[in-house]
Amino acid sequence: MSDKEQDKTANKDEQWREELDPEQYHVLREKGTERAFTGKYWDLKDDGTYHCAACGEPLFSSETKYDSGSGWPSFYAPADKDSVGELADHSHGMVRTEVVCQNCGSHLGHVFPDGPQDKTGLRYCINSASLDFKKEDSQE
């Protein structure tokens, strides 16, 4: 990486630190995980869309959210198949699939093959800190 590219990366990191609160920065940019049953969306049942807390990209719909019992917001599918990316994650002595925002590359959580079998069979286990919920407008 050239010095110019490193400067751009450092500047972007400084910008993320200014835009995100410390927990969001830790989860989204440092691939952290919030403790189970502590995030603001794990038990939310409102209708709406969950967006990336870093860039605002729509990621998940409340229509695909379900109670997995894990303590994190769980979805059986993204709002759009192109809105999230998947990366191999070999950290902590495990083999998992990391889920990232396709728009900005921020860490969202992981996807596991133990979701509702009558749907996709997948469980997108997502940190509340990585999400920004926009409630569906009830006016028609």
Rosetta constraint file for C-alpha pairs under 8 A:
AtomPair CA 1 CA 5 HARMONIC 6.03 0.50
AtomPair CA 1 CA 6 HARMONIC 6.49 0.50
AtomPair CA 2 CA 6 HARMONIC 6.26 0.50
AtomPair CA 3 CA 7 HARMONIC 6.17 0.50
AtomPair CA 4 CA 8 HARMONIC 6.39 0.50
AtomPair CA 5 CA 9 HARMONIC 6.27 0.50
AtomPair CA 6 CA 10 HARMONIC 6.09 0.50
AtomPair CA 7 CA 11 HARMONIC 6.01 0.50
AtomPair CA 8 CA 12 HARMONIC 6.09 0.50
AtomPair CA 9 CA 13 HARMONIC 6.14 0.50
AtomPair CA 10 CA 14 HARMONIC 6.25 0.50
AtomPair CA 11 CA 15 HARMONIC 6.26 0.50
AtomPair CA 12 CA 16 HARMONIC 6.22 0.50
AtomPair CA 13 CA 17 HARMONIC 6.26 0.50
AtomPair CA 14 CA 18 HARMONIC 6.37 0.50
AtomPair CA 15 CA 19 HARMONIC 6.18 0.50
AtomPair CA 16 CA 20 HARMONIC 5.86 0.50
AtomPair CA 16 CA 25 HARMONIC 6.97 0.50
AtomPair CA 16 CA 29 HARMONIC 7.91 0.50
AtomPair CA 16 CA 54 HARMONIC 7.76 0.50
AtomPair CA 17 CA 21 HARMONIC 7.27 0.50
AtomPair CA 17 CA 22 HARMONIC 7.48 0.50
AtomPair CA 17 CA 25 HARMONIC 6.37 0.50
AtomPair CA 19 CA 54 HARMONIC 7.81 0.50
AtomPair CA 20 CA 24 HARMONIC 5.65 0.50
AtomPair CA 20 CA 25 HARMONIC 5.52 0.50
AtomPair CA 20 CA 54 HARMONIC 7.04 0.50
AtomPair CA 21 CA 25 HARMONIC 6.08 0.50
AtomPair CA 22 CA 26 HARMONIC 6.13 0.50
AtomPair CA 23 CA 27 HARMONIC 6.22 0.50
AtomPair CA 23 CA 34 HARMONIC 7.97 0.50
AtomPair CA 23 CA 129 HARMONIC 6.66 0.50
AtomPair CA 24 CA 28 HARMONIC 5.70 0.50
AtomPair CA 24 CA 29 HARMONIC 7.82 0.50
AtomPair CA 24 CA 53 HARMONIC 7.63 0.50
AtomPair CA 24 CA 129 HARMONIC 5.06 0.50
AtomPair CA 24 CA 130 HARMONIC 6.10 0.50
AtomPair CA 25 CA 29 HARMONIC 5.28 0.50
AtomPair CA 25 CA 30 HARMONIC 6.77 0.50
AtomPair CA 26 CA 30 HARMONIC 4.86 0.50
AtomPair CA 26 CA 31 HARMONIC 6.49 0.50
AtomPair CA 26 CA 32 HARMONIC 5.30 0.50
AtomPair CA 26 CA 33 HARMONIC 7.94 0.50
AtomPair CA 27 CA 31 HARMONIC 4.88 0.50
AtomPair CA 27 CA 32 HARMONIC 3.97 0.50
AtomPair CA 27 CA 33 HARMONIC 5.66 0.50
AtomPair CA 27 CA 34 HARMONIC 7.26 0.50
AtomPair CA 27 CA 107 HARMONIC 6.52 0.50
AtomPair CA 27 CA 108 HARMONIC 7.32 0.50
AtomPair CA 27 CA 127 HARMONIC 7.51 0.50
AtomPair CA 27 CA 129 HARMONIC 6.69 0.50
AtomPair CA 27 CA 130 HARMONIC 6.58 0.50
AtomPair CA 28 CA 32 HARMONIC 7.09 0.50
AtomPair CA 28 CA 54 HARMONIC 7.35 0.50
AtomPair CA 28 CA 106 HARMONIC 4.86 0.50
AtomPair CA 28 CA 107 HARMONIC 4.58 0.50
AtomPair CA 28 CA 108 HARMONIC 6.31 0.50
AtomPair CA 28 CA 129 HARMONIC 7.71 0.50
AtomPair CA 28 CA 130 HARMONIC 5.81 0.50
AtomPair CA 29 CA 106 HARMONIC 5.82 0.50
AtomPair CA 29 CA 107 HARMONIC 6.40 0.50
AtomPair CA 30 CA 107 HARMONIC 7.67 0.50
AtomPair CA 31 CA 107 HARMONIC 5.40 0.50
AtomPair CA 31 CA 108 HARMONIC 7.83 0.50
AtomPair CA 31 CA 109 HARMONIC 7.98 0.50
AtomPair CA 33 CA 109 HARMONIC 7.45 0.50
AtomPair CA 33 CA 127 HARMONIC 6.58 0.50
AtomPair CA 34 CA 38 HARMONIC 7.16 0.50
AtomPair CA 34 CA 39 HARMONIC 6.94 0.50
AtomPair CA 34 CA 127 HARMONIC 6.35 0.50
AtomPair CA 34 CA 128 HARMONIC 7.81 0.50
AtomPair CA 34 CA 129 HARMONIC 7.40 0.50
AtomPair CA 35 CA 39 HARMONIC 7.49 0.50
AtomPair CA 36 CA 70 HARMONIC 6.91 0.50
AtomPair CA 36 CA 71 HARMONIC 4.47 0.50
AtomPair CA 36 CA 72 HARMONIC 5.86 0.50
AtomPair CA 37 CA 42 HARMONIC 6.46 0.50
AtomPair CA 37 CA 70 HARMONIC 7.85 0.50
AtomPair CA 37 CA 71 HARMONIC 4.22 0.50
AtomPair CA 37 CA 72 HARMONIC 6.36 0.50
AtomPair CA 38 CA 42 HARMONIC 7.63 0.50
AtomPair CA 38 CA 71 HARMONIC 7.54 0.50
AtomPair CA 39 CA 72 HARMONIC 7.03 0.50
AtomPair CA 39 CA 127 HARMONIC 7.09 0.50
AtomPair CA 39 CA 128 HARMONIC 4.99 0.50
AtomPair CA 39 CA 129 HARMONIC 6.75 0.50
AtomPair CA 40 CA 44 HARMONIC 7.51 0.50
AtomPair CA 40 CA 128 HARMONIC 5.94 0.50
AtomPair CA 40 CA 129 HARMONIC 7.85 0.50
AtomPair CA 41 CA 72 HARMONIC 7.54 0.50
AtomPair CA 41 CA 73 HARMONIC 6.03 0.50
AtomPair CA 41 CA 128 HARMONIC 5.37 0.50
AtomPair CA 42 CA 71 HARMONIC 5.86 0.50
AtomPair CA 42 CA 72 HARMONIC 4.65 0.50
AtomPair CA 42 CA 73 HARMONIC 4.19 0.50
AtomPair CA 42 CA 74 HARMONIC 7.59 0.50
AtomPair CA 42 CA 128 HARMONIC 6.73 0.50
AtomPair CA 43 CA 67 HARMONIC 7.61 0.50
AtomPair CA 43 CA 71 HARMONIC 7.91 0.50
AtomPair CA 43 CA 73 HARMONIC 7.09 0.50
AtomPair CA 45 CA 62 HARMONIC 7.51 0.50
AtomPair CA 46 CA 62 HARMONIC 7.14 0.50
AtomPair CA 46 CA 135 HARMONIC 6.78 0.50
AtomPair CA 46 CA 136 HARMONIC 8.00 0.50
AtomPair CA 47 CA 61 HARMONIC 7.95 0.50
AtomPair CA 47 CA 62 HARMONIC 5.39 0.50
AtomPair CA 47 CA 63 HARMONIC 7.36 0.50
AtomPair CA 47 CA 135 HARMONIC 5.96 0.50
AtomPair CA 47 CA 136 HARMONIC 5.50 0.50
AtomPair CA 48 CA 61 HARMONIC 6.19 0.50
AtomPair CA 48 CA 62 HARMONIC 5.46 0.50
AtomPair CA 48 CA 133 HARMONIC 6.96 0.50
AtomPair CA 48 CA 134 HARMONIC 5.60 0.50
AtomPair CA 48 CA 135 HARMONIC 4.33 0.50
AtomPair CA 48 CA 136 HARMONIC 4.24 0.50
AtomPair CA 49 CA 58 HARMONIC 6.65 0.50
AtomPair CA 49 CA 59 HARMONIC 7.40 0.50
AtomPair CA 49 CA 60 HARMONIC 5.90 0.50
AtomPair CA 49 CA 61 HARMONIC 4.58 0.50
AtomPair CA 49 CA 62 HARMONIC 5.99 0.50
AtomPair CA 49 CA 133 HARMONIC 5.83 0.50
AtomPair CA 49 CA 134 HARMONIC 5.35 0.50
AtomPair CA 49 CA 135 HARMONIC 6.60 0.50
AtomPair CA 49 CA 136 HARMONIC 7.16 0.50
AtomPair CA 50 CA 58 HARMONIC 6.07 0.50
AtomPair CA 50 CA 59 HARMONIC 5.76 0.50
AtomPair CA 50 CA 60 HARMONIC 5.04 0.50
AtomPair CA 50 CA 61 HARMONIC 6.07 0.50
AtomPair CA 50 CA 62 HARMONIC 7.41 0.50
AtomPair CA 50 CA 131 HARMONIC 5.88 0.50
AtomPair CA 50 CA 132 HARMONIC 5.60 0.50
AtomPair CA 50 CA 133 HARMONIC 4.45 0.50
AtomPair CA 50 CA 134 HARMONIC 6.30 0.50
AtomPair CA 51 CA 56 HARMONIC 5.20 0.50
AtomPair CA 51 CA 57 HARMONIC 5.21 0.50
AtomPair CA 51 CA 58 HARMONIC 4.21 0.50
AtomPair CA 51 CA 59 HARMONIC 5.19 0.50
AtomPair CA 51 CA 60 HARMONIC 6.94 0.50
AtomPair CA 51 CA 131 HARMONIC 5.45 0.50
AtomPair CA 51 CA 132 HARMONIC 4.98 0.50
AtomPair CA 51 CA 133 HARMONIC 6.08 0.50
AtomPair CA 51 CA 134 HARMONIC 7.41 0.50
AtomPair CA 52 CA 56 HARMONIC 4.76 0.50
AtomPair CA 52 CA 57 HARMONIC 5.16 0.50
AtomPair CA 52 CA 58 HARMONIC 6.44 0.50
AtomPair CA 52 CA 59 HARMONIC 6.46 0.50
AtomPair CA 52 CA 101 HARMONIC 6.87 0.50
AtomPair CA 52 CA 130 HARMONIC 6.02 0.50
AtomPair CA 52 CA 131 HARMONIC 4.97 0.50
AtomPair CA 52 CA 132 HARMONIC 6.05 0.50
AtomPair CA 53 CA 129 HARMONIC 7.27 0.50
AtomPair CA 53 CA 130 HARMONIC 5.17 0.50
AtomPair CA 53 CA 131 HARMONIC 4.68 0.50
AtomPair CA 53 CA 132 HARMONIC 4.95 0.50
AtomPair CA 54 CA 104 HARMONIC 7.59 0.50
AtomPair CA 54 CA 106 HARMONIC 7.19 0.50
AtomPair CA 54 CA 130 HARMONIC 7.28 0.50
AtomPair CA 55 CA 103 HARMONIC 7.51 0.50
AtomPair CA 55 CA 104 HARMONIC 6.53 0.50
AtomPair CA 56 CA 132 HARMONIC 7.52 0.50
AtomPair CA 57 CA 83 HARMONIC 7.43 0.50
AtomPair CA 57 CA 101 HARMONIC 7.66 0.50
AtomPair CA 57 CA 103 HARMONIC 6.81 0.50
AtomPair CA 58 CA 79 HARMONIC 7.02 0.50
AtomPair CA 58 CA 83 HARMONIC 7.14 0.50
AtomPair CA 59 CA 78 HARMONIC 5.78 0.50
AtomPair CA 59 CA 79 HARMONIC 5.35 0.50
AtomPair CA 59 CA 80 HARMONIC 6.97 0.50
AtomPair CA 59 CA 83 HARMONIC 5.71 0.50
AtomPair CA 59 CA 84 HARMONIC 6.80 0.50
AtomPair CA 59 CA 101 HARMONIC 7.56 0.50
AtomPair CA 60 CA 64 HARMONIC 7.27 0.50
AtomPair CA 60 CA 65 HARMONIC 7.90 0.50
AtomPair CA 60 CA 75 HARMONIC 7.27 0.50
AtomPair CA 60 CA 77 HARMONIC 7.26 0.50
AtomPair CA 60 CA 78 HARMONIC 4.75 0.50
AtomPair CA 60 CA 79 HARMONIC 4.40 0.50
AtomPair CA 60 CA 80 HARMONIC 7.70 0.50
AtomPair CA 61 CA 65 HARMONIC 6.87 0.50
AtomPair CA 61 CA 78 HARMONIC 7.11 0.50
AtomPair CA 61 CA 79 HARMONIC 5.40 0.50
AtomPair CA 64 CA 75 HARMONIC 5.18 0.50
AtomPair CA 64 CA 76 HARMONIC 5.58 0.50
AtomPair CA 64 CA 77 HARMONIC 6.06 0.50
AtomPair CA 64 CA 78 HARMONIC 7.66 0.50
AtomPair CA 65 CA 73 HARMONIC 7.20 0.50
AtomPair CA 65 CA 74 HARMONIC 5.62 0.50
AtomPair CA 65 CA 75 HARMONIC 4.23 0.50
AtomPair CA 65 CA 76 HARMONIC 6.67 0.50
AtomPair CA 66 CA 73 HARMONIC 7.72 0.50
AtomPair CA 66 CA 74 HARMONIC 5.80 0.50
AtomPair CA 66 CA 75 HARMONIC 5.95 0.50
AtomPair CA 66 CA 76 HARMONIC 7.58 0.50
AtomPair CA 67 CA 73 HARMONIC 7.60 0.50
AtomPair CA 67 CA 74 HARMONIC 6.59 0.50
AtomPair CA 68 CA 74 HARMONIC 6.21 0.50
AtomPair CA 68 CA 115 HARMONIC 7.70 0.50
AtomPair CA 68 CA 123 HARMONIC 7.91 0.50
AtomPair CA 72 CA 125 HARMONIC 6.07 0.50
AtomPair CA 72 CA 126 HARMONIC 6.08 0.50
AtomPair CA 72 CA 127 HARMONIC 6.13 0.50
AtomPair CA 72 CA 128 HARMONIC 7.03 0.50
AtomPair CA 73 CA 125 HARMONIC 6.06 0.50
AtomPair CA 73 CA 126 HARMONIC 5.46 0.50
AtomPair CA 73 CA 127 HARMONIC 6.69 0.50
AtomPair CA 73 CA 128 HARMONIC 6.62 0.50
AtomPair CA 74 CA 123 HARMONIC 5.98 0.50
AtomPair CA 74 CA 124 HARMONIC 5.34 0.50
AtomPair CA 74 CA 125 HARMONIC 4.78 0.50
AtomPair CA 74 CA 126 HARMONIC 6.22 0.50
AtomPair CA 75 CA 122 HARMONIC 7.83 0.50
AtomPair CA 75 CA 123 HARMONIC 5.71 0.50
AtomPair CA 75 CA 124 HARMONIC 5.02 0.50
AtomPair CA 75 CA 125 HARMONIC 6.90 0.50
AtomPair CA 76 CA 115 HARMONIC 6.19 0.50
AtomPair CA 76 CA 116 HARMONIC 6.93 0.50
AtomPair CA 76 CA 119 HARMONIC 6.93 0.50
AtomPair CA 76 CA 120 HARMONIC 6.02 0.50
AtomPair CA 76 CA 121 HARMONIC 6.98 0.50
AtomPair CA 76 CA 122 HARMONIC 5.16 0.50
AtomPair CA 76 CA 123 HARMONIC 5.08 0.50
AtomPair CA 76 CA 124 HARMONIC 6.03 0.50
AtomPair CA 77 CA 81 HARMONIC 7.83 0.50
AtomPair CA 77 CA 120 HARMONIC 7.02 0.50
AtomPair CA 77 CA 122 HARMONIC 7.16 0.50
AtomPair CA 77 CA 123 HARMONIC 7.70 0.50
AtomPair CA 77 CA 124 HARMONIC 7.01 0.50
AtomPair CA 78 CA 83 HARMONIC 7.03 0.50
AtomPair CA 78 CA 84 HARMONIC 6.97 0.50
AtomPair CA 79 CA 83 HARMONIC 7.17 0.50
AtomPair CA 80 CA 84 HARMONIC 7.75 0.50
AtomPair CA 82 CA 102 HARMONIC 7.01 0.50
AtomPair CA 83 CA 101 HARMONIC 6.36 0.50
AtomPair CA 83 CA 102 HARMONIC 5.34 0.50
AtomPair CA 83 CA 103 HARMONIC 7.08 0.50
AtomPair CA 84 CA 99 HARMONIC 6.42 0.50
AtomPair CA 84 CA 100 HARMONIC 5.55 0.50
AtomPair CA 84 CA 101 HARMONIC 4.80 0.50
AtomPair CA 84 CA 102 HARMONIC 4.78 0.50
AtomPair CA 84 CA 103 HARMONIC 7.98 0.50
AtomPair CA 85 CA 99 HARMONIC 5.70 0.50
AtomPair CA 85 CA 100 HARMONIC 5.12 0.50
AtomPair CA 85 CA 101 HARMONIC 6.19 0.50
AtomPair CA 85 CA 102 HARMONIC 5.23 0.50
AtomPair CA 86 CA 97 HARMONIC 6.17 0.50
AtomPair CA 86 CA 98 HARMONIC 5.50 0.50
AtomPair CA 86 CA 99 HARMONIC 4.78 0.50
AtomPair CA 86 CA 100 HARMONIC 6.25 0.50
AtomPair CA 87 CA 97 HARMONIC 5.62 0.50
AtomPair CA 87 CA 98 HARMONIC 5.04 0.50
AtomPair CA 87 CA 99 HARMONIC 6.58 0.50
AtomPair CA 87 CA 100 HARMONIC 7.66 0.50
AtomPair CA 88 CA 95 HARMONIC 7.31 0.50
AtomPair CA 88 CA 96 HARMONIC 6.24 0.50
AtomPair CA 88 CA 97 HARMONIC 4.92 0.50
AtomPair CA 88 CA 98 HARMONIC 6.12 0.50
AtomPair CA 89 CA 94 HARMONIC 7.62 0.50
AtomPair CA 89 CA 95 HARMONIC 5.85 0.50
AtomPair CA 89 CA 96 HARMONIC 5.04 0.50
AtomPair CA 89 CA 97 HARMONIC 5.48 0.50
AtomPair CA 89 CA 98 HARMONIC 5.73 0.50
AtomPair CA 90 CA 94 HARMONIC 5.42 0.50
AtomPair CA 90 CA 95 HARMONIC 4.77 0.50
AtomPair CA 90 CA 96 HARMONIC 6.44 0.50
AtomPair CA 91 CA 95 HARMONIC 7.27 0.50
AtomPair CA 96 CA 110 HARMONIC 7.01 0.50
AtomPair CA 96 CA 111 HARMONIC 7.61 0.50
AtomPair CA 96 CA 112 HARMONIC 7.59 0.50
AtomPair CA 97 CA 110 HARMONIC 5.53 0.50
AtomPair CA 97 CA 111 HARMONIC 5.70 0.50
AtomPair CA 97 CA 112 HARMONIC 7.22 0.50
AtomPair CA 98 CA 107 HARMONIC 7.41 0.50
AtomPair CA 98 CA 108 HARMONIC 7.68 0.50
AtomPair CA 98 CA 109 HARMONIC 5.95 0.50
AtomPair CA 98 CA 110 HARMONIC 4.36 0.50
AtomPair CA 98 CA 111 HARMONIC 6.49 0.50
AtomPair CA 99 CA 107 HARMONIC 6.32 0.50
AtomPair CA 99 CA 108 HARMONIC 5.54 0.50
AtomPair CA 99 CA 109 HARMONIC 5.31 0.50
AtomPair CA 99 CA 110 HARMONIC 4.99 0.50
AtomPair CA 99 CA 111 HARMONIC 6.43 0.50
AtomPair CA 99 CA 124 HARMONIC 7.81 0.50
AtomPair CA 100 CA 105 HARMONIC 5.51 0.50
AtomPair CA 100 CA 106 HARMONIC 5.32 0.50
AtomPair CA 100 CA 107 HARMONIC 4.59 0.50
AtomPair CA 100 CA 108 HARMONIC 5.24 0.50
AtomPair CA 100 CA 109 HARMONIC 7.24 0.50
AtomPair CA 101 CA 105 HARMONIC 4.95 0.50
AtomPair CA 101 CA 106 HARMONIC 5.26 0.50
AtomPair CA 101 CA 107 HARMONIC 6.69 0.50
AtomPair CA 101 CA 108 HARMONIC 6.79 0.50
AtomPair CA 102 CA 106 HARMONIC 7.92 0.50
AtomPair CA 107 CA 130 HARMONIC 7.37 0.50
AtomPair CA 108 CA 126 HARMONIC 5.51 0.50
AtomPair CA 108 CA 127 HARMONIC 5.99 0.50
AtomPair CA 108 CA 130 HARMONIC 5.47 0.50
AtomPair CA 108 CA 131 HARMONIC 7.85 0.50
AtomPair CA 109 CA 124 HARMONIC 7.35 0.50
AtomPair CA 109 CA 125 HARMONIC 5.70 0.50
AtomPair CA 109 CA 126 HARMONIC 4.43 0.50
AtomPair CA 109 CA 127 HARMONIC 5.76 0.50
AtomPair CA 110 CA 124 HARMONIC 5.97 0.50
AtomPair CA 110 CA 125 HARMONIC 5.37 0.50
AtomPair CA 110 CA 126 HARMONIC 6.55 0.50
AtomPair CA 111 CA 122 HARMONIC 6.70 0.50
AtomPair CA 111 CA 123 HARMONIC 5.46 0.50
AtomPair CA 111 CA 124 HARMONIC 4.29 0.50
AtomPair CA 111 CA 125 HARMONIC 5.82 0.50
AtomPair CA 112 CA 122 HARMONIC 5.72 0.50
AtomPair CA 112 CA 123 HARMONIC 5.12 0.50
AtomPair CA 112 CA 124 HARMONIC 6.50 0.50
AtomPair CA 112 CA 125 HARMONIC 7.53 0.50
AtomPair CA 113 CA 121 HARMONIC 5.81 0.50
AtomPair CA 113 CA 122 HARMONIC 4.65 0.50
AtomPair CA 113 CA 123 HARMONIC 6.28 0.50
AtomPair CA 114 CA 121 HARMONIC 5.90 0.50
AtomPair CA 114 CA 122 HARMONIC 5.65 0.50
AtomPair CA 114 CA 123 HARMONIC 5.95 0.50
AtomPair CA 115 CA 119 HARMONIC 7.86 0.50
AtomPair CA 115 CA 120 HARMONIC 7.01 0.50
AtomPair CA 115 CA 121 HARMONIC 4.32 0.50
AtomPair CA 115 CA 122 HARMONIC 4.08 0.50
AtomPair CA 115 CA 123 HARMONIC 4.29 0.50
AtomPair CA 116 CA 120 HARMONIC 6.52 0.50
AtomPair CA 116 CA 121 HARMONIC 4.85 0.50
AtomPair CA 116 CA 122 HARMONIC 6.65 0.50
AtomPair CA 116 CA 123 HARMONIC 7.53 0.50
AtomPair CA 117 CA 121 HARMONIC 4.35 0.50
AtomPair CA 117 CA 122 HARMONIC 7.84 0.50
AtomPair CA 126 CA 130 HARMONIC 7.40 0.50
AtomPair CA 127 CA 131 HARMONIC 7.08 0.50
AtomPair CA 128 CA 132 HARMONIC 7.88 0.50
